[in-house]
Amino acid sequence: MKLAFALFEYFPYGGLQRDMLAIASAALARGHQVTVYTRQWQGATPQGPKVVTLPVDARSNHARDAGFAGALAPRLAGFDSVVGFNTYGEQFNGMHINQTMTGVAIGRKQRARQ
C-alpha cells in the first residue's frame, strides 16, 4: 500500500513524532511505501520514509494549519490511505493541557457501486 503520513511539525524529541516514525518504520518493514508530509522537519531525516516538507508562511496557528492542509490536499491523489498525527489541547481552570493522541486510519477505498 502507498501510505501518506501527515503531521504539522516534526522535531526529534516529541512523543507524537516518535510514534509517527515508529508506525512508519513498521509499515515500511511490512513492505508498504510511506511518504511523510510536514510543514517543518527539525533534526536528521530518517532513512526509509520519503519526507516532503511543505513550508507555510502565516502569522497564526490557524492560518499555518489551513495553509498546510491546502498545500497537502492535491498531493494525496494516488495514496491508498492517509494517516494524520496531531495533538489535542484543552483548557482546564485556566491551564492549557495537551493530551497527545495518535490516530491511525486503516481501511481501503470503497469501490464504485454498479
C-alpha positions in Angstrom: 0.0 0.0 0.0 1.0 3.6 -0.6 0.6 5.5 2.7 0.7 9.3 3.3 1.5 10.4 6.8 0.8 14.0 7.7 1.9 16.0 10.7 2.2 19.7 11.2 5.8 19.7 12.5 8.5 17.1 13.2 11.0 17.6 16.0 13.1 14.6 17.3 12.1 14.9 21.0 8.3 14.9 20.6 6.3 11.8 21.6 3.8 12.2 18.8 6.7 12.4 16.4 8.4 9.3 17.8 5.1 7.5 17.5 4.7 8.6 13.8 8.3 7.3 13.0 7.7 4.0 14.8 4.4 3.4 12.8 6.1 4.5 9.6 9.0 2.1 10.3 6.6 -0.8 11.0 4.7 -0.1 7.8 7.9 0.0 5.8 9.1 -3.3 7.3 5.8 -4.8 6.1 6.6 -3.7 2.5 4.4 -0.5 2.3 5.5 2.7 0.8 5.4 5.7 3.2 5.6 9.4 2.4 5.6 11.8 5.3 4.3 15.3 4.7 5.1 18.1 7.2 5.4 21.9 7.3 8.7 21.7 9.1 11.3 19.0 9.8 13.9 19.5 12.5 16.7 17.1 13.0 18.1 14.3 10.8 15.9 12.9 8.1 15.4 9.2 8.7 16.2 6.5 6.2 13.2 4.8 4.9 10.1 7.0 4.6 10.2 9.8 2.0 9.9 13.1 3.7 8.2 16.1 1.9 8.3 19.5 3.6 5.5 21.9 2.6 6.5 25.2 4.3 3.7 27.6 5.1 4.2 31.3 5.8 1.4 32.6 8.0 1.1 34.5 11.3 -1.3 32.4 13.2 -1.5 28.7 14.0 -4.9 28.5 12.4 -3.6 30.1 9.2 -0.5 27.8 9.2 -2.7 24.7 9.7 -5.1 25.8 6.9 -2.2 26.6 4.6 -0.7 23.2 5.2 -4.0 21.4 4.6 -4.4 23.4 1.4 -0.9 22.5 0.2 -1.3 18.9 1.2 -4.7 18.1 -0.3 -3.7 18.0 -4.0 -0.7 15.8 -3.3 -2.8 12.9 -1.8 -4.2 11.5 -5.0 -2.8 8.1 -5.6 -2.3 7.1 -2.0 -4.3 4.1 -0.6 -4.6 5.6 2.9 -3.8 8.9 4.7 -2.7 8.9 8.3 -2.8 12.1 10.3 -1.0 12.9 13.5 -1.9 15.8 15.8 -2.3 16.7 19.4 -5.4 17.8 21.2 -5.3 20.6 23.7 -7.9 22.0 26.1 -8.3 24.5 28.9 -8.8 23.3 32.5 -9.1 26.0 35.2 -7.1 28.4 33.1 -4.3 26.0 32.4 -3.6 24.7 28.9 -3.4 20.9 28.9 -2.1 18.9 25.9 -3.1 15.3 25.5 -1.1 13.5 22.8 -3.3 11.3 20.8 -2.0 9.2 17.8 -4.6 8.4 15.2 -4.3 5.7 12.6 -6.9 5.1 9.9 -6.9 1.7 8.4 -9.1 0.7 5.5 -9.4 0.5 1.8 -11.0 2.6 -0.9 -14.7 2.0 -1.5 -15.5 0.6 -4.9 -17.9 2.4 -7.1 -21.3 0.9 -7.0 -22.6 -0.5 -10.2 
